């Protein structure tokens, strides 16, 4: 590096996959680490973040460009959050620019028309911080049971220091009430609480609950908000005006004036893992943030992930159990319905239809769960065997009968419904399989006098559609609820007395080693919607495999013994959490380009490692062609995480220097949860 006499160099992170910083000259002396700058990058203008201020550069001084504008006079990120961003960049092997981009609201990532530095308002922040220390409990609080009191007291003792807790509570056990009591204490102490939820659909319900109990501003952040709303919420959190901050996964990066506790609700949910671009896991980042901010982290779930349970077993997390349902609610009864020799009417057995009718006659609500939207997953010609396949993906197109269309649920392309077979021109086209739309039609035929509400991606696209639907359910304006996993978790439906679970058998024999874990979690979560008030709940599971050993263990012994059996299997064959994985994906217009790239990667890695890392592949992705691109993957696995990370870090440098990297689109996924 060349030492530049009395020169100041701004080292800037720019949102690009290139894992390096870029040097620029300042235009005045007000630059600070963590502030935004507008720079010329090639032929484009980009917003970057100042990461370091130095007097050295690899480039000669006369070749460096000055920044175009300084957009902030102070850092947008507190020191601990800056440290988290650097850690995330290292751990997930992503460029700092991509991580900073994920950490900023869209409004701050856009180039302003008249770029001027944002001034820092220290007096306002101090004033707002003092306002937080006002007791805010508004509504009448229910009496805590013994388990809840123990959980609250145990976590309270760790205020001001880092400790991760698993709040392992059966469905309906009152985990949210524990959250509320902890948040109440944080408000009294003048501290902020950060609550992460997996999906937008759970945010309104939690927000409503908090608004009834707290008379303080609550900042809400999720993708359904406008840019202005997200920015205003971000500012409320940053300045301390909002003592409570609720949001989905990217909220883990929101700057807070005085963070006191982090709560991750439904910690097992796969939605916390970002699957595109910068592929981070919000739960794991939240735990690291708690460590850096010296505050407790609470992971809440009725069906904890195997990774979290493993951390409990090795003493890294403290286990807090809520073993009873809150109030007078009892656990639902469970009935397995063997449908191997039964005639089904659009997926519904006659015993199930009769049970639904019985519960409706007793003024109970019925919830039917099927995790497949549309009318049918396959449209087939019964004359020649043709099926409607997507032209861009290795997938069949789903029939949406109501809108007379076929849609690929992977690339979202749609075509009008065929009237005749395009292969043999026969008109005998029939749907195979069932989706929520088809079940809805059958229910309308069997129960024409009852209101039926379908909840899936197709019926909740409009703004506030999910919130309005939940309100109708609570008001009793609908009697039969039908939906996908959107209704499986977190929702409180006190009048539901019957839950029916359909079509889960395919998960029992999936090639994905996580499928059984996901199935068990989904089943327990769905079943937990029944009997959450004073009326006894019932659950019916339709299956063709009632004697499957792990299914039997789940139904008879519960999720705890089921998860222990899965952990034993993982330990025996050294799968996560007993090993660590990094998935390298490649996609290209031509199949051979993706394969050639991954073979090059494997060859380079083989030269550098000492048999501590296993290679699985390269192989085609389970869905090889998606959105017109051919996909392949190489899975790296090791019981030595530092060794695996070091190997991949070295490899990335070589890949980026090689022209072969320009022939494909490639990505790294550290700790992948979806190999498919």
VOGU-3710 file (C-alpha; in Angstrom, 3 decimals, decimal comma):
1> xxxxxxxxxx> 0,000/0,000/0,000  1,120/3,505/-0,784  1,258/6,018/2,045  -0,432/9,234/0,934  0,922/12,314/2,662  -1,790/14,014/4,738  -4,442/12,497/2,482  -7,692/11,001/3,700  -9,106/7,994/1,915  -12,726/6,880/2,336
11> xxxxxxxxxx> -13,091/3,115/2,057  -16,649/2,565/0,879  -18,889/-0,538/0,783  -20,989/-0,532/-2,384  -23,994/-2,835/-3,020  -22,320/-5,260/-5,414  -21,460/-8,975/-5,095  -17,747/-8,064/-5,271  -16,284/-8,773/-1,853  -14,101/-5,692/-1,532
21> xxxxxxxxxx> -14,154/-2,046/-0,512  -13,662/0,848/-2,931  -11,484/3,888/-2,237  -12,701/7,470/-2,788  -11,536/10,928/-1,827  -13,640/13,078/0,520  -15,069/16,444/-0,540  -14,871/17,884/3,003  -13,873/16,756/6,496  -17,269/15,789/7,943
31> xxxxxxxxxx> -17,204/12,129/6,845  -17,914/9,475/9,488  -17,833/5,700/9,460  -21,357/4,389/8,910  -22,511/7,401/6,879  -23,879/7,188/3,321  -22,094/8,657/0,352  -23,102/9,093/-3,275  -20,335/7,863/-5,597  -19,629/7,229/-9,242
41> xxxxxxxxxx> -19,218/3,499/-9,818  -18,375/2,697/-13,412  -21,054/4,383/-15,481  -23,551/4,383/-12,605  -24,251/6,371/-9,484  -24,387/4,297/-6,307  -25,052/4,873/-2,635  -22,337/3,363/-0,469  -21,462/3,270/3,219  -18,173/4,561/4,638
51> xxxxxxxxxx> -16,546/1,571/6,342  -13,111/2,972/7,110  -11,171/6,234/6,900  -7,516/5,751/6,091  -4,419/7,447/4,719  -3,497/4,466/2,554  -4,769/3,033/-0,706  -3,714/0,388/-3,194  -4,412/2,918/-5,955  -2,333/6,023/-6,712
61> xxxxxxxxxx> -3,906/9,179/-5,358  -4,377/10,763/-8,784  -6,518/7,824/-9,919  -9,007/8,054/-7,050  -12,356/9,754/-7,640  -13,902/12,069/-5,076  -17,308/11,155/-3,709  -20,193/12,984/-5,379  -21,961/13,822/-2,125  -21,933/13,096/1,590
71> xxxxxxxxxx> -25,499/12,136/2,524  -25,143/11,887/6,318  -23,105/13,867/8,827  -23,255/11,027/11,357  -23,290/7,254/11,277  -26,642/5,574/10,622  -25,545/2,558/12,669  -24,634/2,288/16,363  -21,243/0,619/17,023  -22,729/-2,758/17,993
81> xxxxxxxxxx> -24,859/-2,849/14,836  -21,834/-1,995/12,706  -20,010/-4,872/14,337  -22,969/-7,181/13,614  -22,941/-6,180/9,937  -19,227/-6,933/9,665  -19,744/-10,292/11,384  -22,641/-11,153/9,060  -20,499/-10,331/6,031  -17,743/-12,650/7,233
91> xxxxxxxxxx> -19,953/-15,522/8,375  -22,302/-15,592/5,383  -19,434/-14,916/2,946  -21,235/-11,899/1,452  -19,943/-8,484/0,444  -20,276/-5,708/3,008  -22,183/-3,675/0,442  -24,881/-6,346/0,158  -25,228/-6,554/3,944  -25,517/-2,782/4,335
101> xxxxxxxxxx> -28,114/-2,769/1,561  -30,199/-5,318/3,494  -29,838/-3,230/6,648  -31,235/0,020/5,214  -34,839/0,929/4,376  -35,408/1,408/0,657  -35,792/5,169/0,979  -32,207/5,441/2,253  -30,957/3,224/-0,584  -32,390/5,519/-3,257
111> xxxxxxxxxx> -30,445/8,425/-4,751  -32,014/11,708/-3,577  -32,841/14,410/-6,109  -30,950/17,085/-4,174  -28,339/15,239/-2,101  -27,722/17,045/1,186  -26,304/15,619/4,420  -28,833/14,574/7,049  -28,055/16,354/10,308  -28,074/14,481/13,579
121> xxxxxxxxxx> -30,547/15,673/16,227  -29,014/14,693/19,550  -31,402/16,731/21,714  -34,493/15,141/20,175  -33,085/11,651/20,706  -32,367/12,336/24,384  -35,821/13,778/24,914  -37,549/10,829/23,280  -35,410/8,383/25,230  -36,579/9,915/28,501
131> xxxxxxxxxx> -40,205/9,666/27,406  -39,848/5,912/27,190  -39,513/5,421/30,924  -43,278/5,739/31,501  -45,193/2,716/32,843  -47,475/1,762/29,997  -49,627/-1,237/30,920  -53,173/-0,309/29,858  -55,437/-3,370/29,730  -56,149/-5,862/32,489
141> xxxxxxxxxx> -53,404/-8,475/32,673  -54,354/-12,132/33,135  -52,951/-14,072/36,064  -49,745/-15,909/35,190  -49,469/-19,613/35,914  -46,450/-21,133/37,656  -44,486/-21,837/34,468  -45,080/-18,336/33,118  -43,996/-16,694/36,383  -40,816/-18,771/36,459
151> xxxxxxxxxx> -40,009/-17,847/32,859  -40,537/-14,114/33,458  -38,496/-14,116/36,672  -35,645/-16,127/35,152  -35,305/-13,889/32,101  -35,661/-10,716/34,212  -32,569/-11,713/36,217  -30,550/-11,597/32,980  -31,527/-8,036/32,038  -28,392/-6,120/31,076
161> xxxxxxxxxx> -26,432/-9,208/30,049  -26,470/-11,704/27,220  -28,192/-15,058/27,548  -30,293/-16,980/25,036  -33,482/-18,600/26,321  -35,707/-21,135/24,609  -39,276/-20,422/25,694  -40,646/-23,852/24,810  -44,391/-23,588/25,242  -47,122/-25,858/23,968
171> xxxxxxxxxx> -49,622/-24,181/21,653  -51,872/-21,885/23,661  -49,550/-21,862/26,687  -49,330/-18,072/26,878  -45,914/-17,308/25,384  -47,175/-13,920/24,195  -48,174/-13,006/27,749  -44,616/-13,759/28,850  -43,351/-11,466/26,090  -45,721/-8,714/27,276
181> xxxxxxxxxx> -44,526/-8,896/30,891  -40,891/-8,679/29,790  -41,613/-5,747/27,476  -43,497/-3,969/30,251  -40,398/-4,100/32,435  -38,223/-2,890/29,577  -40,449/0,175/29,096  -40,171/0,965/32,810  -36,374/0,731/32,521  -36,340/3,048/29,503
191> xxxxxxxxxx> -35,226/0,266/27,162  -36,479/-0,833/23,756  -37,759/-4,297/22,840  -37,173/-5,863/19,427  -39,686/-8,557/18,407  -39,196/-10,591/15,234  -42,054/-12,539/13,644  -41,679/-14,888/10,664  -44,478/-13,602/8,426  -46,482/-10,468/7,709
201> xxxxxxxxxx> -49,690/-12,329/8,556  -48,696/-12,611/12,220  -47,806/-8,926/12,613  -51,356/-7,429/12,835  -52,423/-9,932/15,485  -49,391/-9,269/17,678  -49,691/-5,529/17,098  -53,338/-5,551/18,181  -52,448/-7,479/21,332  -49,683/-5,018/22,222
211> xxxxxxxxxx> -51,814/-1,966/21,464  -54,440/-3,182/23,933  -51,812/-3,512/26,648  -49,371/-0,679/25,994  -49,994/3,039/25,583  -46,705/3,732/23,804  -45,673/4,103/20,142  -45,019/0,803/18,378  -42,859/0,717/15,249  -43,902/-1,948/12,726
221> xxxxxxxxxx> -41,722/-2,981/9,773  -42,595/-5,464/7,030  -42,711/-5,607/3,236  -46,439/-4,811/2,912  -45,885/-1,245/4,130  -45,217/1,684/1,844  -41,655/3,016/1,620  -42,723/6,059/3,616  -44,277/3,937/6,373  -41,193/1,731/6,642
231> xxxxxxxxxx> -38,881/4,730/6,801  -40,972/6,429/9,481  -41,006/3,244/11,564  -37,240/2,901/11,094  -36,778/6,476/12,357  -39,035/5,820/15,348  -36,883/2,847/16,285  -33,576/4,623/15,694  -34,443/7,740/17,715  -36,036/5,812/20,579
241> xxxxxxxxxx> -39,540/7,222/20,041  -40,838/3,638/19,741  -40,118/1,496/22,810  -41,506/-1,538/20,944  -40,297/-2,556/17,478  -42,018/-5,430/15,644  -41,082/-6,753/12,250  -40,104/-9,561/9,931  -36,558/-10,832/9,333  -34,842/-7,655/8,026
251> xxxxxxxxxx> -35,894/-5,851/11,216  -32,951/-7,560/12,907  -30,811/-4,791/11,347  -32,884/-1,826/12,548  -30,786/0,568/14,686  -32,151/1,080/18,192  -31,244/3,806/20,645  -31,319/1,566/23,730  -31,934/-2,128/23,059  -32,958/-4,117/26,121
261> xxxxxxxxxx> -34,307/-7,452/24,847  -34,761/-9,395/21,604  -37,706/-11,787/21,137  -38,000/-14,157/18,174  -41,509/-15,574/17,952  -41,944/-18,952/16,179  -38,162/-19,259/16,065  -38,331/-22,538/14,140  -39,971/-20,941/11,110  -38,092/-21,194/7,805
271> xxxxxxxxxx> -39,249/-17,676/6,845  -36,473/-16,271/9,038  -33,960/-17,489/6,428  -33,436/-15,172/3,458  -33,314/-17,335/0,315  -32,067/-14,827/-2,280  -29,109/-12,443/-2,477  -27,582/-12,042/0,979  -28,724/-15,351/2,485  -28,819/-14,754/6,235
281> xxxxxxxxxx> -30,820/-16,300/9,071  -32,502/-13,603/11,171  -32,741/-15,834/14,248  -29,011/-16,501/14,290  -28,188/-12,841/13,635  -30,537/-11,836/16,465  -28,612/-14,087/18,839  -25,312/-12,554/17,741  -26,798/-9,060/18,126  -27,885/-9,918/21,656
291> xxxxxxxxxx> -24,321/-10,938/22,431  -22,928/-7,685/21,024  -25,590/-5,530/22,722  -25,367/-7,394/26,062  -29,068/-8,165/26,251  -31,130/-11,368/26,637  -32,573/-13,132/23,594  -35,804/-15,127/23,859  -36,641/-17,794/21,277  -40,316/-18,730/21,471
301> xxxxxxxxxx> -41,853/-21,835/19,907  -44,164/-24,767/20,528  -42,043/-26,781/18,083  -38,406/-25,675/18,449  -35,988/-26,265/15,606  -33,542/-29,136/16,006  -30,672/-26,622/15,939  -32,164/-24,785/18,915  -32,819/-28,002/20,840  -29,230/-29,073/20,200
311> xxxxxxxxxx> -28,004/-25,766/21,645  -30,133/-26,432/24,715  -28,603/-29,908/25,085  -25,029/-28,604/24,993  -25,817/-25,832/27,485  -25,574/-22,885/25,104  -29,256/-21,945/25,540  -31,330/-22,049/28,731  -34,561/-24,057/28,475  -37,805/-22,602/29,881
321> xxxxxxxxxx> -40,834/-24,869/29,545  -44,493/-23,833/29,479  -46,141/-27,234/29,797  -49,774/-26,223/30,293  -52,236/-24,219/28,243  -53,077/-20,821/29,665  -56,395/-20,287/31,424  -58,836/-23,199/31,441  -58,028/-24,492/27,949  -57,385/-28,227/27,633
331> xxxxxxxxxx> -55,283/-30,049/25,052  -57,264/-31,231/22,017  -58,015/-34,901/21,487  -56,379/-36,497/18,459  -57,854/-39,060/16,078  -56,002/-40,738/13,218  -58,251/-41,556/10,288  -56,905/-44,371/8,089  -58,155/-43,631/4,565  -56,485/-46,529/2,726
341> xxxxxxxxxx> -59,760/-48,311/2,028  -62,117/-45,360/2,091  -63,715/-43,550/-0,818  -62,804/-39,882/-0,868  -64,929/-37,040/-2,160  -62,399/-34,485/-3,428  -60,008/-35,498/-0,636  -62,655/-35,616/2,108  -63,567/-38,953/3,694  -67,133/-39,625/4,776
351> xxxxxxxxxx> -66,226/-39,919/8,493  -64,564/-36,513/8,298  -67,593/-34,963/6,574  -69,846/-36,335/9,311  -67,554/-35,009/12,054  -67,501/-31,554/10,451  -71,307/-31,556/10,365  -71,431/-32,532/14,048  -69,158/-29,664/15,139  -71,020/-27,138/13,023
361> xxxxxxxxxx> -74,309/-28,214/14,572  -72,757/-27,554/17,994  -71,855/-23,988/16,914  -68,131/-24,691/16,708  -65,816/-23,398/14,013  -63,980/-25,925/11,837  -60,473/-25,475/10,440  -59,321/-27,627/7,513  -55,637/-27,581/6,654  -54,199/-28,425/3,237
371> xxxxxxxxxx> -50,789/-27,027/2,335  -51,435/-26,767/-1,409  -53,209/-23,880/-3,082  -55,051/-23,929/-6,387  -57,669/-26,421/-7,593  -55,367/-29,294/-8,584  -51,590/-29,675/-9,017  -51,908/-31,562/-12,330  -54,039/-31,244/-15,480  -53,904/-34,446/-17,546
381> xxxxxxxxxx> -55,289/-35,737/-20,828  -56,869/-39,126/-20,187  -56,598/-40,005/-23,877  -52,830/-39,692/-24,496  -51,368/-39,007/-21,032  -50,230/-35,426/-21,731  -49,813/-33,185/-18,674  -49,647/-29,394/-18,517  -45,998/-28,578/-17,807  -44,356/-25,202/-17,349
391> xxxxxxxxxx> -42,335/-24,061/-20,356  -39,690/-22,425/-18,149  -39,427/-24,853/-15,212  -39,235/-28,582/-14,623  -42,623/-28,437/-12,943  -46,286/-29,026/-13,698  -48,657/-26,107/-13,845  -51,312/-25,858/-11,168  -54,937/-25,576/-12,227  -56,752/-22,532/-10,825
401> xxxxxxxxxx> -60,303/-23,319/-11,825  -61,940/-20,177/-10,482  -59,871/-17,962/-12,787  -59,730/-20,537/-15,610  -55,951/-20,519/-15,762  -52,872/-22,673/-15,300  -50,080/-21,241/-13,170  -46,546/-22,302/-12,326  -45,972/-21,723/-8,620  -42,216/-21,473/-9,180
411> xxxxxxxxxx> -41,904/-18,782/-11,869  -45,504/-17,498/-11,534  -46,102/-17,689/-15,321  -49,745/-18,220/-16,294  -51,630/-19,397/-19,380  -55,369/-19,739/-20,092  -56,938/-23,096/-19,276  -56,769/-25,509/-22,205  -60,103/-26,573/-23,714  -58,516/-29,516/-25,506
421> xxxxxxxxxx> -55,273/-31,446/-25,320  -52,523/-29,646/-27,313  -50,982/-33,041/-28,126  -53,893/-35,181/-29,343  -56,654/-32,505/-29,410  -58,921/-34,670/-27,247  -61,206/-32,823/-24,826  -60,973/-35,327/-21,954  -58,782/-33,132/-19,726  -59,102/-33,845/-16,018
431> xxxxxxxxxx> -57,531/-32,454/-12,843  -55,491/-34,800/-10,653  -54,849/-34,166/-6,978  -56,408/-31,612/-4,679  -55,749/-28,029/-3,666  -57,524/-25,592/-1,377  -59,737/-24,317/-4,201  -60,987/-27,838/-4,945  -61,630/-28,569/-1,266  -63,554/-25,297/-1,019
441> xxxxxxxxxx> -65,822/-26,375/-3,865  -66,489/-29,720/-2,158  -67,247/-28,043/1,163  -69,676/-25,648/-0,517  -71,468/-28,640/-1,962  -71,686/-30,492/1,356  -72,359/-27,455/3,580  -74,201/-24,878/1,445  -75,811/-23,237/4,465  -72,474/-22,380/6,146
451> xxxxxxxxxx> -69,980/-19,607/5,448  -66,618/-20,843/4,215  -63,422/-18,783/4,219  -60,364/-19,859/2,227  -57,032/-18,448/3,366  -54,095/-18,877/1,019  -51,811/-16,757/-1,126  -54,512/-16,363/-3,778  -57,151/-14,947/-1,409  -54,890/-12,638/0,633
461> xxxxxxxxxx> -53,054/-10,701/-2,087  -54,895/-7,425/-1,520  -53,755/-4,986/1,143  -55,185/-5,774/4,607  -56,928/-8,894/3,230  -55,397/-11,149/5,879  -56,220/-8,753/8,702  -59,833/-8,383/7,552  -60,206/-12,160/7,218  -58,928/-12,768/10,744
471> xxxxxxxxxx> -61,367/-10,159/12,075  -64,297/-11,932/10,376  -63,219/-15,228/11,924  -63,053/-13,720/15,405  -66,491/-12,157/14,957  -67,939/-15,559/14,068  -68,922/-14,457/10,554  -67,392/-17,608/9,076  -67,857/-21,173/10,265  -65,448/-23,204/8,126
481> xxxxxxxxxx> -61,835/-22,073/7,759  -59,809/-23,640/4,975  -56,201/-22,781/4,331  -52,511/-23,439/3,870  -49,683/-22,934/6,359  -50,712/-19,264/6,560  -53,250/-20,286/9,212  -51,074/-22,897/10,905  -49,150/-20,838/13,423  -49,546/-18,003/15,859
491> xxxxxxxxxx> -53,239/-17,345/15,271  -55,692/-17,522/18,152  -59,084/-18,850/17,052  -60,960/-19,437/20,344  -64,094/-20,844/18,671  -62,351/-23,539/16,606  -63,324/-26,929/18,012  -62,248/-29,151/15,112  -59,043/-29,179/13,061  -58,709/-31,547/10,093
501> xxxxxxxxxx> -55,286/-32,153/8,516  -55,159/-33,413/4,924  -52,421/-34,691/2,590  -49,304/-34,744/4,781  -48,129/-38,220/3,759  -45,698/-37,046/1,090  -43,464/-35,503/3,765  -42,955/-38,961/5,311  -40,937/-40,117/2,294  -39,259/-36,935/1,027
511> xxxxxxxxxx> -35,598/-36,909/-0,006  -35,138/-33,689/2,016  -33,679/-34,694/5,399  -35,518/-31,754/6,996  -38,955/-32,770/5,715  -39,940/-34,810/8,774  -38,950/-31,982/11,102  -41,013/-29,508/9,060  -43,961/-31,919/8,931  -43,924/-32,448/12,698
521> xxxxxxxxxx> -43,756/-28,723/13,362  -46,564/-27,980/10,941  -48,833/-30,698/12,342  -48,374/-29,590/15,947  -48,883/-25,947/15,018  -52,063/-26,671/13,052  -53,450/-28,975/15,734  -52,794/-26,226/18,268  -55,479/-24,032/16,699  -58,158/-26,310/18,248
531> xxxxxxxxxx> -59,640/-25,948/21,710  -57,804/-22,784/22,732  -60,684/-21,496/24,877  -63,135/-23,233/27,216  -64,492/-25,701/24,649  -62,700/-28,996/24,075  -60,850/-29,239/20,787  -60,565/-32,221/18,440  -58,009/-32,966/15,723  -58,430/-35,426/12,853
541> xxxxxxxxxx> -55,486/-36,534/10,737  -56,282/-38,249/7,440  -53,407/-40,533/6,398  -52,566/-43,624/4,373  -49,672/-44,444/6,725  -51,111/-44,549/10,255  -48,372/-46,947/11,421  -45,348/-44,958/10,253  -42,994/-45,106/13,299  -42,103/-41,409/13,476
551> xxxxxxxxxx> -45,674/-40,320/12,808  -46,831/-42,658/15,568  -44,232/-41,233/17,961  -45,336/-37,673/17,162  -49,019/-38,456/17,697  -48,641/-40,630/20,795  -45,610/-39,143/22,561  -45,623/-35,532/21,384  -43,136/-33,216/19,733  -40,431/-33,570/22,407
561> xxxxxxxxxx> -39,862/-37,313/21,892  -40,396/-36,925/18,143  -37,643/-34,289/17,951  -35,321/-36,402/20,106  -35,753/-39,293/17,665  -34,920/-37,011/14,745  -31,841/-35,690/16,558  -30,661/-39,247/17,159  -31,000/-39,971/13,433  -29,114/-36,788/12,513
571> xxxxxxxxxx> -26,349/-37,630/14,999  -25,968/-41,154/13,609  -25,409/-39,943/10,042  -23,659/-36,671/10,977  -26,207/-34,246/9,544  -26,875/-30,729/10,917  -26,839/-29,722/13,729  -23,978/-32,233/14,188  -22,215/-30,927/11,096  -22,151/-27,718/9,091
581> xxxxxxxxxx> -23,037/-27,135/5,460  -22,413/-24,583/2,728  -24,268/-24,929/-0,554  -22,776/-23,532/-3,760  -25,369/-23,005/-6,473  -24,840/-22,204/-10,125  -27,301/-21,442/-12,885  -26,889/-20,737/-16,589  -28,835/-20,781/-19,836  -26,840/-23,854/-20,868
591> xxxxxxxxxx> -26,697/-26,900/-18,590  -22,998/-27,635/-19,229  -21,894/-24,166/-18,081  -23,313/-24,636/-14,580  -21,813/-28,129/-14,313  -18,426/-26,991/-15,632  -18,270/-24,154/-13,100  -19,026/-26,413/-10,135  -16,516/-29,043/-11,275  -13,917/-26,258/-11,388
601> xxxxxxxxxx> -14,899/-25,224/-7,836  -14,653/-28,802/-6,565  -11,246/-29,278/-8,176  -9,896/-26,127/-6,528  -11,269/-27,093/-3,134  -9,917/-30,632/-3,323  -6,427/-29,194/-3,750  -6,723/-27,094/-0,594  -8,345/-29,320/2,034  -7,240/-32,333/4,060
611> xxxxxxxxxx> -10,317/-34,574/3,947  -12,046/-32,573/6,687  -14,690/-31,434/4,199  -17,029/-33,742/2,296  -18,275/-32,883/-1,193  -21,725/-33,938/-2,380  -21,959/-33,225/-6,084  -21,911/-31,430/-8,361  -25,409/-32,618/-9,170  -28,421/-31,062/-10,914
621> xxxxxxxxxx> -30,763/-29,250/-8,552  -33,894/-31,305/-7,770  -35,742/-28,880/-10,039  -32,997/-28,562/-12,626  -34,628/-25,946/-14,869  -36,319/-22,939/-13,276  -37,338/-19,690/-14,983  -35,496/-20,801/-18,091  -32,152/-21,415/-16,345  -30,410/-24,730/-15,659
631> xxxxxxxxxx> -29,369/-25,130/-12,030  -26,729/-27,307/-10,384  -25,322/-27,431/-6,871  -22,346/-28,559/-4,815  -22,847/-29,241/-1,108  -19,915/-28,908/1,296  -20,180/-30,497/4,732  -17,839/-30,694/7,710  -17,904/-31,190/11,473  -15,289/-28,412/11,667
641> xxxxxxxxxx> -17,058/-25,113/11,002  -13,958/-22,841/11,155  -12,156/-25,113/8,697  -15,142/-25,070/6,333  -15,448/-21,282/6,502  -11,725/-20,765/5,948  -11,697/-23,077/2,947  -14,635/-21,331/1,297  -13,239/-17,858/1,973  -9,999/-18,809/0,201
651> xxxxxxxxxx> -11,938/-20,373/-2,638  -14,065/-17,256/-3,239  -10,975/-15,178/-3,927  -9,856/-17,632/-6,608  -13,311/-17,895/-8,178  -13,691/-14,137/-8,500  -10,328/-13,891/-10,270  -11,183/-16,623/-12,769  -13,113/-15,781/-15,982  -15,208/-18,924/-15,479
661> xxxxxxxxxx> -17,212/-17,057/-12,817  -18,543/-14,727/-15,514  -20,159/-17,596/-17,447  -22,715/-18,418/-14,733  -24,704/-16,867/-11,954  -23,449/-18,417/-8,733  -24,183/-18,037/-5,047  -23,204/-19,274/-1,608  -25,684/-20,381/1,027  -24,162/-20,810/4,472
671> xxxxxx> -26,246/-23,079/6,739  -28,826/-23,792/4,011  -32,262/-24,915/5,124  -33,524/-25,607/1,629  -31,391/-27,854/-0,574  -34,034/-27,973/-3,272
//
